[in-house]
Amino acid sequence: MANHQATGTAGALPGRDGWRSVVTDVSSDQRAFKDVPWGKPMMWIFLLSDTFIFGSFLISYMTVRMSTTVPWPNPSEVFSLHMFGQNVPLLLIAIMTFVLISSSGTMALAVNFGYRRDRRMTAILLIATAALGATFVGMQAFEWYKLISEGVRPWGNPWGAAQFGSAFFMITGFHGTHVTIGVIFLIVVAVKVVRGDLDRERRGFLTGRRGNYEIVEIMGLYWHFVDLVWVFIFAFFYLW
Amino acid sequence: MEHAGEPHATQDAEPTGSHAHGQQHPLGVYFKIWGLLFVLSAASYAVDWYQLQGLLRWSLIILFMLLKAGLIVAVFMHMLWERLALFYAIVVPPLLLITLIGIGALEAGYTFLSRGTFFAPTAEEQQRPAH
């Protein structure tokens, strides 16, 4: 038993004993995932349910787009910005993508510095992640404003298939909501880090339990998931 | 007296050990993946910039998308280092979504064909003599 206790150490993959470890975990009558802090599978299960929600959105979007006989607006033109005397396709979307990926990078570093118990760096990186997330939401608000002023509505738009508007507002709206909640969640965790709650394992808001640096990783999972969803939206909504 | 044996001693020691370290990996891993995500995003943007069309566009978009998603889940979300049971519990259900996507695509294709047949005047003209 002791040989596969070595989880989460730096470097190479820990010995997982293949299927034997799966059977041991699943047949366990205590905790299904040995050595995994309870909050982590809980967050993963929530993210799995969210995967199905976004999956349903993208599948219904695919269905309406494939089945409409009315031409679909060209996203490359719709989301272009007039800059430097010419129309640059998908410029805002490209910047938003880079901002969100950067926030994923700073988040991953924040988790790392959290486990190093470097409070200062963890807090700085969490705040940076929140700032990038807020920047993303701001740009999305600008995108919505631009499209609404051009006449896009959930029931129609000037360029073709009416379903374009409903799919756009539904999918990006739901994603933007997730980013906004994530920014709030990041700020809450950053405050905990700054106050030293995680070092002292102080009971507190949002967890009600003794907090430690695992919460940084668990909220990181949520944040990376938001980035992950954007990867699919970017491919299927903006590049299709 | 049996409780003083070695297995228990290691079991007691381990949770605190993993508690302190958590998912602790060299920083370089994150910077490399971060850079790679930038490159892949730039590549998928280039697909639109150069207005590639058809099968080439589709295969490139999906390839870059899957690579980005895989890197985020594997490294940033530490799936690479998680227990195999957790990995399967999380990764298998989304694979089932592919079935739903397939059903949706079939249904949408059928709807599109029906609409073409019954609503588009030209298609209607072509259908008539067959009856």
Interface residues (C-beta under 8 A of the other chain):
Chain A: M1 A2 Q5 A6 T7 G8 T9 A10 G11 L13 P14 R16 G18 W19 S21 V22 T24 D25 V26 A32 F33 K34 D35 V36 K40 P41 W44 L47 L48 T51 F52 G55 I59 S60 M62 T63 V64 R65 M66 S67 T68 T69 S76 P89 L90 A94 T97 F98 I101 S102 S104 G105 M107 A108 L109 V111 N112 G114 Y115 R116 N212 Y213 E214 E217 G220 L221 H224 F225 D227 L228 V231 F232 F234 A235 Y238 L239 W240
Chain B: P7 T10 Q11 E14 P15 S18 H19 A20 H21 G22 Q23 Q24 H25 P26 L27 Y30 F31 I33 W34 L37 F38 S41 S44 Y45 V47 D48 W49 Q51 R57 I61 I62 F64 M65 K68 A69 I72 V73 V75 F76 M77 H78 L80 W81 E82 R83 L84 A85 L86 Y88 A89 I90 P93 P94 L97 L100 I101 G104 A105 E107 A108 G109 T111 F112 R115 G116 F119 A120
